[in-house]
Amino acid sequence: MRDSTLRIMIVDDHPVVREGFAAVLREAGIQVVGMAGNGQEALTLAAELLPEMVLMDIRMPVMDGLAATQALKQQFPTLKILMLTMEDSPEYARQAMHAGAAGYLVKHSNADQLLRTIEAVRCGLFVFPPMLAAPQPKTVPLTQREIEVLQWVAKGKQSGEIARILAIETRTVETHRQNIRDKLGLRSVAELTRYAWEHDLL
């Protein structure tokens, strides 16, 4: 972690889980400004504490993490939200992205993975698992990796950012982008984004 000024709020309905994550963060020098047991409490506390980042569970009573994420992003557009959940599910990951989350991590990840993901999100990256890539439809003449690259292009990411997200070389991303353009006969980002939406890749 770059310094000790990052202010994080933890939202999870299990007190033991909240305390466990809090201990990891504090040991890394991160300031845990507050903890909430459901999405509604998170909205109230966020307005009071103004955290820079929220670690958000999905399944919670009163208001779940997806609804809370959407509400928080509407109220605090610059707030970074990292979904931290037991749901190892492409559909939940996709819903989290659409709600405004900047990252998605399963709870069985180790402490190092958690801290690396927090730092990546803090730096402005979007961190979602490879499982988020949609299955390749028969009507889409792209490889699985090309679909992943197309998804991030459609979300406005540059080649260097996509390379970091997918953990590949920038020149490899550029090659994939050229192959996508050649296969689809599309050149602009707007055309590629429209194609991704029309083929249910987002």
N, C-alpha and C positions, 0 to 999 in steps of 0.2 A: 504494500500500500504506500502511496506516495507520501502521505503525511497523516497526521492524526486529526484532521479537521472534518472529515466526512461525518455527516450526521445521518444516522439511519434509524428508522422505526421498524419494528418487527410486528407482523400481524399474523397470528396463528391461534387457533382455538384450544391448543394444548399447552398449558403452562410449562410443562417439562421441556417441550420442544422449543418454546420461546426462550427459556433460560439457557438451553444448550447452545442455541445459535448466538445468543447474547454473549456467552462466555467466549466463544470462538472469536467473535468480532472484537471484544474488549482486549483479548490477548494480542490481537493484531493492531491495536492502537486505534480502533474505530470507535467513535462515540455513539452509543445506543441511547437515543434521546427519549424513547418511549416504546411501550408495547401495548398491543390491543388484541382482544380475543375474537373480534369479528369485524366485518367491513364497516358497519355503522360506527363502531367505536373508532375505527381508523380515520373516518372522515372527521369526526369531532377532534381527535387528537392531532391530526395533521394541521388543522386550522390553528391550533394552539401552539404546536411545537415547531412547525415549519421545517420538517426534515428535508434533506436533499435526496434521499433515496428511501424506498420502502421495500422490505422483503415481505412478499404477500403470499399467503396460502390460498388455495382455491376453494376447497370444501370447508365452509364455516357456517354456523347458524346465523340467523338474523339477516345478514347480507353476505353473499359469497364473495370470493376474491375477484372474480371477473367483473361483477357489478361495481364493486368498490374501486377497482382499477379504472374503469370507465368514468366513474364519478370524480375520482381524484384528478384524472388527467384533464377533465373539463374545468375543474376549479383551479388546478395548479399545473398548467401546461408544461412547465420545465421540470416537474418532479419526475425522477427516474424510478421506475417500478420493476423489480425483479421477482418473477413468480417463482416461489420455492415450494414444491408440492410433491406429493406421493404419486400424482397422476402422470404416469409415463405414457402419455397419449398424444398422438399427432393432432387429434381434433381439439383437445384442450390447449395444446400449444398454439394452434392456429387461432382459437378464440382469444387467447391471451394477447397475441400479437394485434389482433383487430381491436381489442379493448384499449390498447395503448401501452402494453408492457414493453420494456426494452430488452427483456431477457427471460429465459425459462430454464429452470434447473430442478432436477429431481432431488428429493431429500437424501437419498442414499449416496449422493456425491460426497467426496471427502472434503476436509476443511480447505485444502489447497485449491481444489476446484472451485469451491465457493468463493474464496478470496480473489482468485484470478477472474472469475466471472464478475464479481462486484467491481473490480478495477476496470475491466473492459467496458462495462455498462457506464461506469463513471466517466470514462474517456469518450463516451458518445457512440460506442458500438452497439449493435443489436446482436444479442447472443441467443440463438435458438438452436436446438439440436438438429442433426441431420434428418431425424425422423419426420421433420416438418415438411420435407419435400414430398410433394404429392406423387402418388403412383403414376407411372407414365401411361397416359391414355393412348389408345391405338391410333387416334387421329393426330397425335402430336409426334412428329418425326425427330424427337430429341432424346438424347441419352439422359439417364437420371441426373448426372452431374450438370448437364446443360440446363435441365429444368431448374435445379437449385440456383444456378447462376442467373437464369432468367427471372426467377422470383425476386432475387435481391436487386437486379437491375430495375425491375418494375417498382420496387420500393425506393428508388432514387439513389441507390448506393453506387459509388464509384468503384473502379476495378481494385484499387488498393484496399478499400474497406472490405469488399467481397473476399479478397484473398485472405485477409485476417480472420474474417468470420468462418470461412471454410478451411482455414489452415492449409492453403496452397499458395503457389507462387503467383505474383501479379501477372506475369507473362502467360501463365496457364489460364488465368481468368480471361485475358485478352484473346487467347486462342479460342476459348469456349464462346466468347461473345461473337467473334467473327464467324464461327461455325453456325451459331444460332441465326445470325443475320443471313448467312448464305442459304441455310436450310428453309427458313421461313420467308425469305424474300422481303424482309422488313429491315429498315435502317434506323429510324428514329426511336428514342426511348418511349415516346408517346405511343408509337405503333406497337412496340413490344409489350408495353403495359396493357394496352387494349387487348392484345392477343392473349396475354396471361389471364386476364379477367374472363374473356369469352370462353376460354378452355378450362375454367375452374381450377387454375393453378395458384390462386391466391386465397 
